[in-house]
Amino acid sequence: MAKSALREVVYRIAAPASRTPTQLSLILSRAAPTATIETTVTHLDDEGDVWRTLTVRGDPEAMVACRAAFAAYTGPHLVEKEVLGATPRRLILWYKYRPELVRGVSHTRLAFRLLGRDTVITDRARDGTLEIQVLGRGGPKMQEFLREVRKASRDMAFRVLYLGPPRDGRFVRLTPAEEETLRLAHGLGYYSVPRTAGVRDVAKKADLSASAAGYRLRQAERKLVASFLE
């Protein structure tokens, strides 16, 4: 895929409280709103099945809730699922499904059908909201893809956040660990004026050493400041 033909689109969807979402990331996010769920790998195999690997991060209570929701996740579209790894604050989940059997419209199937098998799809869910990033061929097919996902999301909150050339290194995204520590710090008052919590308070809440918590905060701050100034 030539770089000149690439386009990046980022959009956000959220299901109303009255509706049960079909996307696994949103199901897990609804079970544990404080967890961060990221799809790190999306692959279409030769049989037309989609393989996904998810990384889930959060506190131990959120991991228990997400693991229970994953265990309960089923349907005629699901082929296989497995917990690949688990710690008190992280889960790595894998599942395979047939997109043509998904209830409603599969955004992933649309992307692969309209934009090609080499399309890159990732997403991140938190607090019941799913942000999807698609990197694929531009032109009329990308516009058609956006029209179709907007139509499929008509009973959900839907918003396009970005559409244009790939932003490469200029698009800065915090890692789940950095985001989690930053949110904890903000909630504890680390960024309040006057400050009501120190780095040791953040470290204790995050179950980290003070040096590790400080490093994560500095990394997150560096990325955010650089992104703002650019």
Order of alpha helices (4+ residues) and beta strands (2+ residues): beta-alpha-beta-beta-alpha-beta-beta-alpha-beta-beta-alpha-beta-alpha-alpha-alpha
